Structures are given as C-alpha cells and as structure tokens.
C-alpha cells in the first residue's frame, strides 16, 4: 500500500468516526422514536464502513 493510499484510509477512518459521533450526539437529543431509530441505523452503517476500512489496514 502506498503512503497516499494509507493517508486516504486514515482520513476516511477519521470521517467515519466523526459521523458516528455526530449520529450518537443527535440520538441523545431526539425524542421521536422513529427519527431516533433512523439515526441509530445510520450510526451502525458508519460503524460497518469504519470496520471495513480498518480491515484494509
């Protein structure tokens, strides 16, 4: 893996962690269960993407 590819993966991992934290933050403020469930699914999807990217390392 080239240094440029490694840098891309590091950036992508950071973005996915950021998205997860924002989803979790939003879930803490929501009272609507339907919307909360939707955001929870988004957080799980970002966790899966993070795991896939991390697996490339």
MODELLER restraints for C-alpha pairs under 7 A, 6 or more apart:
rsr = mdl.restraints
at = mdl.atoms
rsr.add(forms.Gaussian(group=physical.xy_distance, feature=features.Distance(at['CA:9:A'], at['CA:53:A']), mean=6.73, stdev=0.5))
rsr.add(forms.Gaussian(group=physical.xy_distance, feature=features.Distance(at['CA:13:A'], at['CA:50:A']), mean=5.82, stdev=0.5))
rsr.add(forms.Gaussian(group=physical.xy_distance, feature=features.Distance(at['CA:13:A'], at['CA:53:A']), mean=6.78, stdev=0.5))
rsr.add(forms.Gaussian(group=physical.xy_distance, feature=features.Distance(at['CA:16:A'], at['CA:46:A']), mean=5.72, stdev=0.5))
rsr.add(forms.Gaussian(group=physical.xy_distance, feature=features.Distance(at['CA:16:A'], at['CA:50:A']), mean=5.79, stdev=0.5))
rsr.add(forms.Gaussian(group=physical.xy_distance, feature=features.Distance(at['CA:19:A'], at['CA:46:A']), mean=6.81, stdev=0.5))
rsr.add(forms.Gaussian(group=physical.xy_distance, feature=features.Distance(at['CA:20:A'], at['CA:43:A']), mean=5.04, stdev=0.5))
rsr.add(forms.Gaussian(group=physical.xy_distance, feature=features.Distance(at['CA:20:A'], at['CA:46:A']), mean=6.02, stdev=0.5))
rsr.add(forms.Gaussian(group=physical.xy_distance, feature=features.Distance(at['CA:20:A'], at['CA:47:A']), mean=6.84, stdev=0.5))
rsr.add(forms.Gaussian(group=physical.xy_distance, feature=features.Distance(at['CA:23:A'], at['CA:39:A']), mean=5.97, stdev=0.5))
rsr.add(forms.Gaussian(group=physical.xy_distance, feature=features.Distance(at['CA:23:A'], at['CA:40:A']), mean=7.00, stdev=0.5))
rsr.add(forms.Gaussian(group=physical.xy_distance, feature=features.Distance(at['CA:23:A'], at['CA:43:A']), mean=5.57, stdev=0.5))
rsr.add(forms.Gaussian(group=physical.xy_distance, feature=features.Distance(at['CA:24:A'], at['CA:43:A']), mean=6.97, stdev=0.5))
rsr.add(forms.Gaussian(group=physical.xy_distance, feature=features.Distance(at['CA:27:A'], at['CA:36:A']), mean=5.52, stdev=0.5))
rsr.add(forms.Gaussian(group=physical.xy_distance, feature=features.Distance(at['CA:27:A'], at['CA:39:A']), mean=6.55, stdev=0.5))
rsr.add(forms.Gaussian(group=physical.xy_distance, feature=features.Distance(at['CA:30:A'], at['CA:36:A']), mean=6.03, stdev=0.5))
